[in-house]
């Protein structure tokens, strides 16, 4: 396999706070990798630097060999991003937004088919502001996929979704894997990470403190569940656990 | 499934431009309340001028009326100013605050394309407002056509450029949609008061009147009055409009935040 996403020695400070302290990460083609960490661990900072929204103070990012800053236009044709928090044009309808975002890409998916797949077919004429939180989330996923990305970043993928919609979105991610799409999934839902991810990267206080399969993390930490492993690793990683003292 | 796109793709297709402009148009017609000030207030001003004896000829102007020399230029500058420094910045500040610009930043569309789409739609609104004011003024109150029409058009273009650039600066320095409207209103009434919105500038303190003549509202009015009279546009008016455009463009480019 070859690397789709390579992050090398990434540093980022905001004022006196170090958000990232030398993060490195490699994701191979077609992998689904989970990025987990407590709030403020640096996950969103890392993803936003990878997506070209911010510049790193030090270090490099390459996605399919492209630099997010230098190769902005080319990268965005192959990268799909679902952001944790963002609104859309408030009075545009679901179908209009899907077609608008489709128009940004040269080789995108059929927006209507995507809305159908995400259970938004009946809401095509509903304006964004009138959607429920879960419907907005599903639309956000649809818009991240409409460009037929080769790499996709999904931040808090299923937050706000009911159990049925969650399962449907999980199936969608599994289909993406089958298509060879590389997925970076940021999540606090350990069942989701366990089900979907080939590998899990744990971030704590701006550093990678573990990088293993879900089963491997549970095994090496010697705890019963992935959630226990996460808690043990992140408490230790922030210097709050007994290992840090 | 078709093949993935080439990684050296040059950017978004042309359809993205039309899509963004169409999105802005839809945003406006689905919430037309923002058009009240730029379209209705100038008409109200014209009606007030028209009904208050503004048909009276101004001595020494060869037959031009108060409506021609004062009512129409003021109404047109209200259209340009309210769209430029109030409406457009509030849309941009809302997009930034709610994360629309950030969301678009991770697509092939650069947020500057949204800004340009907003400018295009604002220009269309401006042309509609100007046309509406002139047609109603002409049909209802006999508004005269400017004697030097190309100059009138040139002044409108320069004034639009200055007020839109000023509006971008308002959007750049306003952290929230609410503050954008507040700053825009202060700018609108500030340049309007100094430029003749509330009456002849000769009743203002001399220093205020002089500054008002070079700020976009007053400079625009003086330029339009010159076009109606077929006289040369004052150099200070043209200079004021050009300097405002240049200065506020540079400042807004430096200060504008996409996220």
Contacts between the chains, C-beta under 8 A, distances in Angstrom:
chain1	res1	chain2	res2	distance
A	51	B	105	8.0
A	51	B	106	4.9
A	52	B	105	7.6
A	52	B	106	7.4
A	53	B	102	6.8
A	53	B	105	5.8
A	53	B	106	6.7
A	53	B	259	6.8
A	64	B	7	5.7
A	65	B	7	7.0
A	66	B	7	6.1
A	71	B	7	7.8
A	72	B	110	7.6
A	73	B	9	6.7
A	73	B	10	6.2
A	73	B	11	3.9
A	73	B	12	7.6
A	73	B	108	5.9
A	74	B	7	5.2
A	74	B	8	5.5
A	74	B	9	5.1
A	74	B	10	7.8
A	75	B	7	7.9
A	76	B	106	6.8
A	76	B	107	5.8
A	76	B	108	4.3
A	77	B	5	5.0
A	77	B	7	7.7
A	77	B	9	4.3
A	77	B	11	7.9
A	77	B	108	5.5
A	78	B	4	6.6
A	78	B	5	6.3
A	78	B	7	6.3
A	78	B	9	7.9
A	79	B	106	7.4
A	81	B	106	4.0
A	83	B	99	7.1
A	83	B	102	6.8
A	83	B	103	6.0
A	83	B	106	6.9
A	85	B	99	6.3
A	86	B	98	7.5
A	86	B	99	3.4
A	86	B	100	7.1
A	86	B	102	5.5
A	86	B	103	4.1
A	87	B	98	3.8
A	87	B	99	5.3
A	87	B	100	6.0
A	87	B	103	7.5
A	88	B	100	6.2
A	88	B	103	6.5
A	89	B	23	5.6
A	89	B	26	7.9
A	89	B	27	5.9
A	89	B	100	6.3
A	90	B	27	7.7
A	90	B	98	7.5
A	91	B	26	6.9
A	91	B	27	5.6
A	91	B	30	4.2
A	91	B	31	5.8
A	92	B	23	5.9
A	92	B	26	6.0
A	92	B	27	7.0
A	96	B	23	7.2
A	96	B	26	6.8
A	99	B	19	7.2
A	100	B	19	4.7
A	100	B	20	7.3
A	100	B	22	7.8
A	100	B	23	5.5
A	101	B	107	6.6
A	103	B	12	7.6
A	103	B	13	6.7
A	103	B	15	4.2
A	103	B	16	4.9
A	103	B	18	7.7
A	103	B	19	4.0
A	104	B	12	4.8
A	104	B	13	7.6
A	104	B	16	4.8
A	104	B	19	7.6
A	104	B	107	4.8
A	104	B	108	4.8
A	104	B	109	5.0
A	105	B	5	7.6
A	105	B	12	7.4
A	105	B	13	7.6
A	105	B	107	7.9
A	105	B	108	6.5
A	106	B	5	5.3
A	106	B	9	6.0
A	106	B	13	5.7
A	107	B	2	6.2
A	107	B	3	7.6
A	107	B	4	6.9
A	107	B	5	4.4
A	127	B	30	7.4
A	147	B	107	7.2
A	147	B	108	7.6
A	148	B	1	7.8
A	148	B	2	7.9
A	148	B	4	7.0
A	148	B	5	7.8
A	150	B	4	5.2
A	179	B	1	6.6
